[in-house]
Amino acid sequence: MQDFSKIRLKKAAACLNFSLRRTSRLVNQYYDRALKPAGIGAGQFNLMVPLAARGFYYITELAEFLGMERSALARTLKPLEQNGWVTVSVGTDRRTRIARLTHKGERLLLKAYPLWERAQAGLTAALTRPDYQSLLKGLGTISNAAGGDR
């Protein structure tokens, strides 16, 4: 019976969730270190980039885009609001909230972007271009299979 348990545990150790979460934590730490001189974390950077690219997002829409729960996104946006990098205002329907990047947030992104660019180049240099493209495609496939295409 013990051999059976070891076989099962060995199989579970190769879990995709475990591997992705571990890699995600390590990559997040890597980007946090890279962005630290700008005074921003990787998670904050990843929240601000879509706002800068599009101009605004409804909170529900942004949460869906980022694969986050709406309440978790609201909590994550709080420090960005407190720092004056993002504003969250009431939409035309009083039940909706709209997130926008402020001018201060735009300046922060301009400062952080070269740091992110160097970090991105450092990690992607570990992969050939076809491997990098394949990795992105595979992650997209996994995301969709897990419900990210809803």
N, CA, C and O of each residue as an XYZ file, in Angstrom:
600
protein
N       0.820     -1.197      0.000
C       0.000      0.000      0.000
C       0.864      1.262      0.000
O       0.516      2.262     -0.627
N       1.983      1.204      0.702
C       2.857      2.360      0.776
C       3.441      2.694     -0.612
O       3.590      3.869     -0.947
N       3.771      1.675     -1.416
C       4.293      1.906     -2.750
C       3.278      2.642     -3.609
O       3.624      3.535     -4.383
N       2.012      2.250     -3.457
C       0.942      2.902     -4.205
C       0.869      4.393     -3.849
O       0.709      5.231     -4.736
N       0.984      4.724     -2.569
C       0.940      6.116     -2.121
C       2.113      6.901     -2.682
O       1.955      8.055     -3.079
N       3.286      6.286     -2.718
C       4.465      6.968     -3.262
C       4.288      7.259     -4.748
O       4.674      8.322     -5.233
N       3.704      6.307     -5.462
C       3.447      6.501     -6.895
C       2.484      7.669     -7.087
O       2.696      8.527     -7.944
N       1.431      7.690     -6.284
C       0.448      8.771     -6.391
C       1.072     10.120     -6.047
O       0.802     11.115     -6.719
N       1.908     10.162     -5.001
C       2.537     11.421     -4.617
C       3.534     11.897     -5.676
O       3.660     13.096     -5.925
N       4.233     10.958     -6.288
C       5.173     11.314     -7.356
C       4.414     11.935     -8.526
O       4.863     12.912     -9.126
N       3.264     11.356     -8.838
C       2.423     11.875     -9.916
C       1.916     13.277     -9.558
O       1.916     14.175    -10.400
N       1.489     13.457     -8.317
C       0.979     14.753     -7.868
C       2.084     15.805     -7.854
O       1.808     16.989     -8.047
N       3.321     15.396     -7.630
C       4.447     16.337     -7.616
C       4.697     16.926     -9.003
O       5.326     17.977     -9.124
N       4.219     16.272    -10.031
C       4.358     16.771    -11.403
C       3.131     17.593    -11.811
O       2.887     17.807    -12.998
N       2.371     18.046    -10.827
C       1.138     18.791    -11.059
C       1.400     20.112    -11.788
O       2.300     20.868    -11.423
N       0.615     20.370    -12.804
C       0.728     21.609    -13.570
C       0.489     22.824    -12.672
O       1.193     23.828    -12.786
N      -0.497     22.737    -11.784
C      -0.793     23.839    -10.873
C       0.414     24.167     -9.997
O       0.771     25.334     -9.839
N       1.044     23.133     -9.426
C       2.223     23.341     -8.586
C       3.327     24.039     -9.377
O       3.910     25.020     -8.917
N       3.599     23.527    -10.552
C       4.679     24.066    -11.375
C       4.407     25.515    -11.793
O       5.295     26.365    -11.734
N       3.171     25.781    -12.213
C       2.824     27.146    -12.623
C       2.874     28.116    -11.453
O       3.377     29.230    -11.596
N       2.357     27.706    -10.293
C       2.359     28.596     -9.128
C       3.778     28.883     -8.662
O       4.104     30.025     -8.335
N       4.621     27.865     -8.628
C       6.016     28.061     -8.212
C       6.723     29.000     -9.183
O       7.388     29.952     -8.774
N       6.572     28.721    -10.460
C       7.189     29.571    -11.475
C       6.650     30.985    -11.398
O       7.410     31.947    -11.514
N       5.354     31.123    -11.206
C       4.735     32.438    -11.093
C       5.316     33.221     -9.924
O       5.624     34.405    -10.063
N       5.470     32.573     -8.776
C       6.048     33.263     -7.610
C       7.477     33.717     -7.897
O       7.847     34.849     -7.583
N       8.277     32.839     -8.491
C       9.669     33.183     -8.778
C       9.775     34.313     -9.810
O      10.581     35.231     -9.659
N       8.957     34.232    -10.847
C       8.967     35.276    -11.875
C       8.475     36.593    -11.282
O       9.031     37.651    -11.576
N       7.441     36.537    -10.452
C       6.933     37.744     -9.810
C       8.011     38.397     -8.942
O       8.172     39.617     -8.966
N       8.747     37.587     -8.178
C       9.839     38.106     -7.347
C      10.924     38.748     -8.211
O      11.477     39.788     -7.852
N      11.217     38.136     -9.327
C      12.215     38.661    -10.262
C      11.810     40.061    -10.753
O      12.613     40.994    -10.731
N      10.559     40.188    -11.191
C      10.075     41.481    -11.670
C       9.944     42.491    -10.531
O      10.191     43.679    -10.736
N       9.562     42.043     -9.340
C       9.508     42.945     -8.183
C      10.878     43.563     -7.920
O      10.992     44.770     -7.704
N      11.917     42.726     -7.940
C      13.284     43.234     -7.724
C      13.670     44.229     -8.818
O      14.280     45.262     -8.542
N      13.314     43.911    -10.045
C      13.682     44.772    -11.178
C      12.975     46.122    -11.099
O      13.567     47.146    -11.439
N      11.723     46.138    -10.658
C      10.927     47.366    -10.634
C      11.079     48.170     -9.349
O      10.602     49.302     -9.268
N      11.728     47.607     -8.363
C      11.869     48.258     -7.055
C      12.442     49.679     -7.142
O      11.947     50.560     -6.439
N      13.458     49.940     -7.970
C      13.979     51.317     -8.045
C      12.929     52.361     -8.463
O      13.076     53.543     -8.153
N      11.892     51.934     -9.152
C      10.829     52.854     -9.558
C       9.780     53.011     -8.451
O       8.913     53.881     -8.535
N       9.860     52.176     -7.424
C       8.908     52.252     -6.323
C       7.577     51.587     -6.618
O       6.544     51.987     -6.082
N       7.602     50.577     -7.467
C       6.379     49.870     -7.861
C       6.659     48.378     -7.883
O       7.785     47.951     -8.138
N       5.635     47.594     -7.617
C       5.756     46.146     -7.681
C       5.255     45.614     -9.009
O       4.596     46.322     -9.771
N       5.574     44.372     -9.272
C       5.176     43.746    -10.538
C       3.658     43.682    -10.675
O       3.123     43.933    -11.755
N       2.973     43.353     -9.611
C       1.513     43.293     -9.663
C       0.897     44.650     -9.960
O      -0.063     44.749    -10.725
N       1.449     45.693     -9.356
C       0.963     47.045     -9.614
C       1.228     47.447    -11.069
O       0.369     48.025    -11.735
N       2.417     47.134    -11.538
C       2.777     47.426    -12.924
C       1.790     46.751    -13.873
O       1.297     47.370    -14.816
N       1.505     45.464    -13.611
C       0.599     44.707    -14.481
C      -0.835     45.210    -14.431
O      -1.595     44.984    -15.372
N      -1.219     45.885    -13.359
C      -2.546     46.496    -13.280
C      -2.592     47.821    -14.041
O      -3.599     48.159    -14.663
N      -1.495     48.558    -13.981
C      -1.472     49.891    -14.567
C      -1.295     49.882    -16.081
O      -1.793     50.773    -16.769
N      -0.594     48.887    -16.600
C      -0.338     48.833    -18.046
C      -1.633     48.779    -18.868
O      -1.768     49.550    -19.818
N      -2.589     47.900    -18.540
C      -3.823     47.897    -19.338
C      -4.588     49.228    -19.249
O      -5.211     49.661    -20.217
N      -4.529     49.865    -18.075
C      -5.197     51.160    -17.935
C      -4.526     52.203    -18.821
O      -5.203     53.015    -19.452
N      -3.211     52.180    -18.868
C      -2.484     53.129    -19.717
C      -2.757     52.862    -21.193
O      -2.903     53.790    -21.989
N      -2.822     51.590    -21.543
C      -3.016     51.227    -22.950
C      -4.406     51.590    -23.456
O      -4.569     51.984    -24.610
N      -5.388     51.457    -22.606
C      -6.773     51.640    -23.058
C      -7.402     52.947    -22.590
O      -8.359     53.426    -23.199
N      -6.880     53.520    -21.526
C      -7.436     54.768    -21.004
C      -8.299     54.567    -19.777
O      -8.169     55.320    -18.813
N      -9.160     53.595    -19.779
C      -9.987     53.265    -18.620
C     -10.539     51.862    -18.775
O     -10.567     51.298    -19.869
N     -10.970     51.322    -17.671
C     -11.657     50.028    -17.640
C     -12.749     50.098    -16.588
O     -12.577     50.720    -15.540
N     -13.864     49.459    -16.874
C     -14.820     49.189    -15.821
C     -14.176     48.129    -14.937
O     -13.511     47.221    -15.435
N     -14.372     48.243    -13.639
C     -13.724     47.320    -12.699
C     -14.046     45.867    -13.032
O     -13.152     45.021    -13.035
N     -15.292     45.576    -13.306
C     -15.679     44.194    -13.630
C     -14.945     43.710    -14.873
O     -14.475     42.573    -14.922
N     -14.852     44.557    -15.853
C     -14.183     44.236    -17.112
C     -12.677     44.019    -16.897
O     -12.090     43.088    -17.448
N     -12.069     44.888    -16.091
C     -10.637     44.769    -15.810
C     -10.358     43.488    -15.019
O      -9.380     42.792    -15.291
N     -11.206     43.181    -14.053
C     -11.036     41.948    -13.273
C     -11.080     40.729    -14.188
O     -10.268     39.813    -14.057
N     -12.028     40.727    -15.109
C     -12.140     39.608    -16.057
C     -10.897     39.524    -16.933
O     -10.357     38.438    -17.143
N     -10.442     40.660    -17.445
C      -9.252     40.706    -18.297
C      -8.027     40.159    -17.565
O      -7.212     39.449    -18.154
N      -7.899     40.494    -16.273
C      -6.741     40.079    -15.487
C      -6.903     38.690    -14.862
O      -5.957     38.154    -14.284
N      -8.107     38.106    -14.979
C      -8.351     36.801    -14.381
C      -8.436     36.874    -12.864
O      -8.025     35.945    -12.167
N      -8.974     37.988    -12.349
C      -9.076     38.200    -10.906
C     -10.541     38.275    -10.484
O     -11.422     38.554    -11.298
N     -10.784     38.025     -9.218
C     -12.096     38.280     -8.645
C     -12.252     39.793     -8.515
O     -11.285     40.502     -8.236
N     -13.453     40.273     -8.716
C     -13.720     41.709     -8.651
C     -13.321     42.297     -7.293
O     -12.726     43.373     -7.230
N     -13.648     41.592     -6.216
C     -13.327     42.098     -4.875
C     -11.812     42.135     -4.641
O     -11.310     43.052     -3.991
N     -11.089     41.149     -5.163
C      -9.625     41.130     -5.037
C      -9.023     42.295     -5.813
O      -8.071     42.925     -5.352
N      -9.575     42.582     -6.989
C      -9.086     43.712     -7.772
C      -9.332     45.017     -7.028
O      -8.454     45.879     -6.987
N     -10.502     45.172     -6.448
C     -10.819     46.391     -5.698
C      -9.818     46.597     -4.565
O      -9.359     47.717     -4.343
N      -9.476     45.528     -3.846
C      -8.484     45.620     -2.760
C      -7.103     45.967     -3.308
O      -6.362     46.737     -2.696
N      -6.762     45.401     -4.451
C      -5.447     45.638     -5.054
C      -5.331     47.074     -5.578
O      -4.245     47.654     -5.573
N      -6.439     47.635     -6.022
C      -6.432     49.010     -6.532
C      -6.311     50.060     -5.419
O      -5.861     51.177     -5.672
N      -6.704     49.712     -4.203
C      -6.697     50.670     -3.091
C      -5.345     51.372     -2.910
O      -5.306     52.601     -2.870
N      -4.222     50.617     -2.799
C      -2.930     51.300     -2.630
C      -2.562     52.176     -3.840
O      -1.904     53.206     -3.689
N      -2.993     51.758     -5.040
C      -2.716     52.559     -6.231
C      -3.479     53.885     -6.156
O      -2.968     54.933     -6.550
N      -4.695     53.817     -5.649
C      -5.485     55.043     -5.447
C      -4.838     55.917     -4.384
O      -4.690     57.125     -4.567
N      -4.455     55.304     -3.278
C      -3.855     56.053     -2.170
C      -2.568     56.749     -2.586
O      -2.258     57.829     -2.083
N      -1.819     56.144     -3.496
C      -0.587     56.751     -4.001
C      -0.847     57.778     -5.107
O       0.076     58.452     -5.564
N      -2.097     57.892     -5.529
C      -2.445     58.858     -6.564
C      -2.103     58.403     -7.974
O      -2.004     59.227     -8.883
N      -1.921     57.097     -8.166
C      -1.553     56.567     -9.482
C      -2.776     56.194    -10.311
O      -2.723     56.168    -11.541
N      -3.872     55.906     -9.626
C      -5.111     55.457    -10.272
C      -6.282     56.159     -9.590
O      -6.246     56.413     -8.386
N      -7.309     56.468    -10.356
C      -8.567     56.928     -9.775
C      -9.635     55.885    -10.090
O      -9.619     55.257    -11.149
N     -10.545     55.718     -9.168
C     -11.709     54.859     -9.376
C     -12.920     55.738     -9.120
O     -13.101     56.262     -8.021
N     -13.746     55.893    -10.144
C     -14.918     56.766    -10.038
C     -16.185     55.986    -10.353
O     -16.142     54.883    -10.897
N     -17.305     56.583     -9.999
C     -18.607     55.975    -10.254
C     -18.940     56.177    -11.729
O     -18.741     57.258    -12.284
N     -19.450     55.117    -12.353
C     -19.849     55.199    -13.760
C     -21.216     55.839    -13.910
O     -21.800     56.307    -12.932
N     -21.726     55.860    -15.130
C     -23.048     56.438    -15.378
C     -24.126     55.663    -14.637
O     -25.102     56.247    -14.167
N     -23.956     54.371    -14.532
C     -24.802     53.528    -13.693
C     -24.106     53.510    -12.330
O     -22.951     53.092    -12.241
N     -24.762     53.941    -11.301
C     -24.131     54.094     -9.991
C     -23.533     52.796     -9.454
O     -22.736     52.825     -8.517
N     -23.910     51.660    -10.036
C     -23.376     50.374     -9.593
C     -22.021     50.069    -10.216
O     -21.326     49.163     -9.757
N     -21.633     50.803    -11.246
C     -20.364     50.532    -11.931
C     -19.271     51.461    -11.425
O     -19.530     52.579    -10.979
N     -18.047     50.967    -11.508
C     -16.869     51.755    -11.138
C     -15.920     51.736    -12.324
O     -15.789     50.733    -13.025
N     -15.263     52.869    -12.531
C     -14.335     53.019    -13.650
C     -12.953     53.351    -13.100
O     -12.798     54.279    -12.306
N     -11.948     52.585    -13.530
C     -10.564     52.822    -13.124
C      -9.826     53.525    -14.255
O      -9.936     53.153    -15.423
N      -9.071     54.549    -13.874
C      -8.245     55.296    -14.829
C      -6.865     55.542    -14.220
O      -6.719     55.673    -13.005
N      -5.883     55.600    -15.071
C      -4.536     55.966    -14.663
C      -4.471     57.483    -14.564
O      -5.004     58.183    -15.425
N      -3.820     57.999    -13.520
C      -3.656     59.446    -13.381
C      -2.371     59.882    -14.098
O      -1.599     59.046    -14.570
N      -2.156     61.184    -14.171
C      -0.900     61.686    -14.756
C       0.293     61.219    -13.922
O       1.350     60.896    -14.463
N       0.113     61.189    -12.611
C       1.167     60.683    -11.727
C       1.452     59.208    -12.026
O       2.607     58.780    -12.031
N       0.401     58.446    -12.273
C       0.550     57.036    -12.631
C       1.258     56.867    -13.968
O       2.087     55.972    -14.132
N       0.925     57.734    -14.926
C       1.595     57.687    -16.234
C       3.084     57.966    -16.087
O       3.905     57.295    -16.713
N       3.441     58.952    -15.264
C       4.863     59.276    -15.046
C       5.588     58.095    -14.387
O       6.737     57.799    -14.713
N       4.902     57.434    -13.462
C       5.493     56.277    -12.806
C       5.751     55.162    -13.813
O       6.810     54.535    -13.795
N       4.791     54.919    -14.683
C       4.973     53.885    -15.708
C       6.140     54.228    -16.641
O       6.898     53.344    -17.040
N       6.278     55.492    -16.981
C       7.404     55.906    -17.837
C       8.740     55.633    -17.149
O       9.721     55.271    -17.798
N       8.766     55.810    -15.835
C       9.979     55.530    -15.063
C      10.210     54.021    -14.944
O      11.348     53.557    -15.008
N       9.133     53.266    -14.772
C       9.236     51.822    -14.550
C       9.460     51.033    -15.837
O      10.069     49.963    -15.814
N       8.973     51.553    -16.949
C       9.012     50.791    -18.195
C      10.415     50.321    -18.589
O      10.567     49.147    -18.928
N      11.451     51.171    -18.564
C      12.793     50.678    -18.936
C      13.291     49.575    -17.992
O      14.012     48.672    -18.417
N      12.908     49.648    -16.723
C      13.291     48.603    -15.767
C      12.594     47.289    -16.126
O      13.204     46.220    -16.104
N      11.308     47.391    -16.457
C      10.561     46.206    -16.886
C      11.172     45.641    -18.164
O      11.334     44.428    -18.301
N      11.508     46.529    -19.096
C      12.060     46.095    -20.386
C      13.348     45.290    -20.191
O      13.552     44.268    -20.847
N      14.215     45.757    -19.285
C      15.458     45.019    -19.006
C      15.158     43.670    -18.355
O      15.779     42.659    -18.684
N      14.204     43.666    -17.432
C      13.835     42.409    -16.777
C      13.248     41.424    -17.792
O      13.577     40.238    -17.787
N      12.389     41.928    -18.645
C      11.766     41.098    -19.685
C      12.835     40.506    -20.600
O      12.801     39.318    -20.918
N      13.777     41.336    -21.017
C      14.857     40.867    -21.892
C      15.712     39.823    -21.180
O      16.148     38.849    -21.794
N      15.951     40.026    -19.884
C      16.751     39.068    -19.122
C      16.119     37.691    -19.053
O      16.800     36.677    -19.207
N      14.817     37.658    -18.821
C      14.138     36.357    -18.743
C      13.943     35.728    -20.110
O      14.157     34.527    -20.276
N      13.547     36.511    -21.073
C      13.292     35.930    -22.392
C      14.583     35.475    -23.073
O      14.549     34.650    -23.986
N      15.719     36.012    -22.630
C      17.003     35.576    -23.196
C      17.285     34.120    -22.853
O      18.094     33.466    -23.510
N      16.614     33.616    -21.822
C      16.796     32.212    -21.437
C      16.100     31.271    -22.412
O      16.303     30.058    -22.357
N      15.285     31.819    -23.299
C      14.528     31.013    -24.259
C      14.852     31.452    -25.683
O      15.160     32.618    -25.932
N      14.779     30.509    -26.604
C      14.864     30.897    -28.006
C      13.532     31.559    -28.368
O      12.545     31.378    -27.654
N      13.490     32.309    -29.446
C      12.244     32.962    -29.853
C      11.125     31.946    -30.094
O      10.004     32.165    -29.633
N      11.388     30.848    -30.798
C      10.313     29.851    -30.968
C       9.843     29.274    -29.627
O       8.649     29.045    -29.437
N      10.783     29.038    -28.693
C      10.387     28.523    -27.378
C       9.532     29.544    -26.633
O       8.547     29.184    -25.990
N       9.911     30.816    -26.721
C       9.153     31.880    -26.065
C       7.741     31.961    -26.643
O       6.764     32.039    -25.898
N       7.639     31.942    -27.965
C       6.327     31.990    -28.617
C       5.494     30.764    -28.249
O       4.290     30.873    -28.018
N       6.133     29.609    -28.195
C       5.450     28.374    -27.831
C       4.971     28.435    -26.375
O       3.868     27.987    -26.062
N       5.796     28.986    -25.496
C       5.414     29.132    -24.094
C       4.183     30.020    -23.966
O       3.231     29.662    -23.272
N       4.191     31.178    -24.629
C       3.038     32.080    -24.575
C       1.778     31.407    -25.116
O       0.695     31.541    -24.545
N       1.933     30.683    -26.225
C       0.785     29.979    -26.807
C       0.267     28.917    -25.845
O      -0.942     28.782    -25.658
N       1.170     28.172    -25.242
C       0.782     27.132    -24.288
C       0.084     27.712    -23.065
O      -0.906     27.155    -22.591
N       0.593     28.818    -22.558
C      -0.044     29.458    -21.406
C      -1.440     29.956    -21.772
O      -2.364     29.865    -20.963
N      -1.593     30.476    -22.975
C      -2.915     30.908    -23.435
C      -3.882     29.742    -23.533
O      -5.049     29.857    -23.158
N      -3.394     28.627    -24.035
C      -4.223     27.427    -24.150
C      -4.659     26.945    -22.773
O      -5.824     26.603    -22.570
N      -3.724     26.918    -21.827
C      -4.044     26.489    -20.463
C      -5.037     27.457    -19.826
O      -5.993     27.038    -19.174
N      -4.806     28.739    -20.017
C      -5.709     29.759    -19.471
C      -7.130     29.574    -19.992
O      -8.092     29.624    -19.226
N      -7.253     29.365    -21.276
C      -8.571     29.149    -21.869
C      -9.215     27.857    -21.347
O     -10.409     27.831    -21.048
N      -8.422     26.798    -21.242
C      -8.966     25.526    -20.755
C      -9.430     25.636    -19.302
O     -10.355     24.943    -18.879
N      -8.775     26.517    -18.548
C      -9.124     26.690    -17.122
C     -10.289     27.657    -16.932
O     -10.727     27.890    -15.805
N     -10.791     28.220    -18.029
C     -11.937     29.101    -17.920
C     -11.638     30.553    -18.206
O     -12.495     31.413    -18.005
N     -10.430     30.843    -18.676
C     -10.045     32.218    -18.958
C     -10.659     32.798    -20.218
O     -10.461     33.977    -20.513
N     -11.396     31.998    -20.961
C     -12.003     32.500    -22.206
C     -13.470     32.842    -22.014
O     -14.187     33.063    -22.990
N     -13.922     32.888    -20.778
C     -15.349     33.194    -20.505
C     -15.683     34.604    -20.819
O     -16.829     35.020    -20.648
